[in-house]
């Protein structure tokens, strides 16, 4: 991690320089050339290390996902919320949003897949991550769950309101409806 004028080494040297300068002005005997020389040398060393090294001696951050922040629990009644608790819901929300975008992109690709092998591969991937197609053929039409694409005449009264076929499948993601299936519904009865 590159830090100009930062890091533990530079911070320690800056503290030493400040202490030396403070000693120059707080010396009881007045101005002392030797104390001023020590203070000036520590300031010079701090500047040289900060400019030439330009690197912190702190350990590098681990590659990959960030580890949760370990912050001590606040004392009772202080009202402080640990930083780790603030970050976790944001990470979870971002992960959920990212997953939804990826699943919707895969659904879009599945709808347009002309290759049976690609369609089969996407269906297998959906099954592994908990995404299921919804084929509503034979179910009773429910406008809260289905989208009517077209209507055809029923051949008998029992078919009225039943879904004849699914035009475009719907999708569930771990039980949550992502897309309503578009269906053809039987309505009425053919009169002779």
C-alpha positions as CSV (number, residue, x, y, z in Angstrom):
1,X,0.0,0.0,0.0
2,X,1.6,3.3,-1.0
3,X,1.2,6.2,1.4
4,X,2.9,9.5,1.0
5,X,3.6,11.0,4.4
6,X,1.8,8.1,6.1
7,X,2.3,4.7,7.7
8,X,3.6,3.7,11.1
9,X,7.3,4.5,10.4
10,X,6.6,8.0,9.2
11,X,4.1,8.6,12.0
12,X,6.7,7.6,14.6
13,X,9.3,9.8,13.0
14,X,6.9,12.7,12.8
15,X,6.1,12.2,16.5
16,X,9.8,12.2,17.3
17,X,10.3,15.4,15.3
18,X,7.4,17.1,17.1
19,X,8.8,16.1,20.5
20,X,12.3,17.5,19.6
21,X,10.8,20.8,18.4
22,X,8.7,21.0,21.6
23,X,11.9,20.4,23.7
24,X,13.6,23.3,22.0
25,X,10.9,25.7,23.0
26,X,10.0,24.2,26.4
27,X,13.6,23.9,27.7
28,X,13.8,25.6,31.1
29,X,17.3,26.9,30.4
30,X,16.2,28.8,27.3
31,X,17.6,28.2,23.8
32,X,19.9,25.2,23.4
33,X,21.8,24.6,20.1
34,X,22.2,20.8,20.8
35,X,18.4,20.3,21.4
36,X,17.7,22.3,18.2
37,X,20.1,20.1,16.2
38,X,18.4,16.9,17.4
39,X,15.0,18.3,16.6
40,X,16.1,19.5,13.1
41,X,17.7,16.1,12.4
42,X,14.5,14.3,13.3
43,X,12.5,16.5,11.1
44,X,15.0,16.0,8.2
45,X,14.9,12.2,8.7
46,X,11.1,12.2,8.7
47,X,11.0,14.2,5.4
48,X,13.6,11.9,3.7
49,X,11.9,8.7,4.8
50,X,8.5,10.0,3.7
51,X,9.7,11.2,0.3
52,X,12.2,8.4,-0.6
53,X,10.5,5.3,0.9
54,X,6.9,6.4,0.0
55,X,5.7,3.0,1.3
56,X,4.1,2.0,4.5
57,X,5.4,-0.9,6.5
58,X,1.9,-1.9,7.3
59,X,0.9,-5.4,6.0
60,X,-0.8,-5.5,2.6
61,X,-4.5,-6.0,2.4
62,X,-5.5,-9.6,1.6
63,X,-6.6,-10.3,-2.0
64,X,-10.2,-11.3,-2.5
65,X,-13.2,-10.4,-0.4
66,X,-12.8,-8.0,2.4
67,X,-12.8,-9.5,5.9
68,X,-15.4,-8.0,8.2
69,X,-14.1,-5.2,10.4
70,X,-13.5,-6.3,13.9
71,X,-14.4,-3.4,16.1
72,X,-14.8,-3.8,19.9
73,X,-18.3,-3.6,21.1
74,X,-19.3,-0.2,22.4
75,X,-19.7,0.4,26.1
76,X,-23.3,0.1,27.3
77,X,-25.2,3.3,26.7
78,X,-22.7,5.0,24.4
79,X,-24.9,4.7,21.4
80,X,-22.0,3.9,19.0
81,X,-22.7,1.3,16.3
82,X,-19.7,-0.9,15.4
83,X,-18.5,-0.2,11.9
84,X,-18.7,-4.0,11.0
85,X,-22.4,-4.0,11.7
86,X,-22.9,-1.0,9.4
87,X,-21.0,-2.6,6.5
88,X,-22.5,-6.1,6.6
89,X,-26.1,-5.1,5.5
90,X,-24.7,-2.9,2.8
91,X,-22.6,-5.8,1.5
92,X,-25.6,-8.2,1.6
93,X,-27.8,-5.7,-0.2
94,X,-25.2,-5.2,-2.9
95,X,-24.7,-9.0,-3.3
96,X,-28.4,-9.5,-3.7
97,X,-28.7,-6.7,-6.3
98,X,-25.7,-8.1,-8.2
99,X,-27.2,-11.6,-8.2
100,X,-30.6,-10.3,-9.4
101,X,-28.9,-8.5,-12.3
102,X,-27.0,-11.6,-13.3
103,X,-30.0,-13.9,-13.1
104,X,-32.1,-11.5,-15.2
105,X,-29.3,-11.4,-17.8
106,X,-29.3,-15.2,-17.9
107,X,-33.1,-15.3,-18.2
108,X,-32.8,-12.8,-21.1
109,X,-30.2,-15.1,-22.8
110,X,-32.3,-18.2,-22.1
111,X,-35.3,-16.6,-23.8
112,X,-33.2,-16.0,-26.9
113,X,-31.2,-19.2,-26.9
114,X,-31.5,-21.0,-30.3
115,X,-29.0,-23.7,-29.4
116,X,-30.5,-26.6,-27.4
117,X,-27.1,-27.1,-25.7
118,X,-26.9,-23.5,-24.5
119,X,-30.5,-23.7,-23.3
120,X,-29.8,-26.9,-21.4
121,X,-26.6,-25.4,-19.9
122,X,-28.5,-22.4,-18.7
123,X,-31.3,-24.5,-17.3
124,X,-28.7,-26.6,-15.3
125,X,-27.1,-23.4,-14.0
126,X,-30.5,-22.1,-12.9
127,X,-31.2,-25.3,-11.1
128,X,-27.9,-25.1,-9.2
129,X,-28.6,-21.6,-7.9
130,X,-32.2,-22.0,-7.0
131,X,-33.9,-20.4,-10.1
132,X,-36.8,-22.3,-11.5
133,X,-38.9,-21.9,-14.6
134,X,-42.7,-21.6,-14.1
135,X,-44.8,-23.5,-16.6
136,X,-48.4,-22.7,-15.7
137,X,-50.1,-25.0,-18.2
138,X,-53.2,-26.7,-16.7
139,X,-53.4,-24.3,-13.7
140,X,-56.3,-22.0,-13.0
141,X,-55.5,-18.4,-14.3
142,X,-54.6,-16.0,-11.5
143,X,-53.9,-12.4,-12.6
144,X,-51.6,-11.9,-9.6
145,X,-49.3,-14.7,-10.7
146,X,-49.9,-15.1,-14.5
147,X,-50.0,-12.6,-17.4
148,X,-52.6,-13.4,-20.1
149,X,-51.1,-13.2,-23.5
150,X,-54.1,-14.5,-25.4
151,X,-57.5,-16.2,-25.0
152,X,-58.9,-19.2,-26.8
153,X,-62.4,-20.7,-26.6
154,X,-63.0,-23.5,-24.1
155,X,-64.3,-26.8,-25.4
156,X,-66.3,-27.4,-22.2
157,X,-67.4,-25.4,-19.2
158,X,-64.7,-27.0,-16.9
159,X,-61.9,-25.5,-19.0
160,X,-63.1,-21.9,-18.5
161,X,-60.3,-20.0,-16.7
162,X,-57.8,-22.8,-17.1
163,X,-54.4,-22.0,-18.7
164,X,-54.2,-23.8,-22.1
165,X,-50.5,-23.3,-22.6
166,X,-47.6,-21.2,-21.4
167,X,-46.3,-18.9,-24.1
168,X,-43.3,-17.6,-22.2
169,X,-42.2,-19.3,-19.0
170,X,-42.0,-17.3,-15.8
171,X,-39.1,-17.6,-13.3
172,X,-38.9,-18.0,-9.5
173,X,-35.7,-17.2,-7.7
174,X,-35.6,-19.1,-4.4
175,X,-39.4,-18.9,-4.2
176,X,-39.6,-15.2,-5.2
177,X,-41.3,-14.5,-8.5
178,X,-39.0,-12.7,-10.9
179,X,-41.2,-12.8,-14.0
180,X,-44.8,-13.8,-14.5
181,X,-45.4,-16.5,-17.1
182,X,-47.3,-15.3,-20.2
183,X,-50.1,-17.7,-20.9
184,X,-53.0,-18.5,-23.2
185,X,-56.2,-18.9,-21.2
186,X,-59.4,-20.8,-22.0
187,X,-62.5,-18.5,-21.9
188,X,-66.1,-19.2,-22.5
189,X,-67.4,-22.2,-24.4
190,X,-67.7,-22.8,-28.1
191,X,-71.4,-22.7,-29.1
192,X,-72.7,-25.0,-31.7
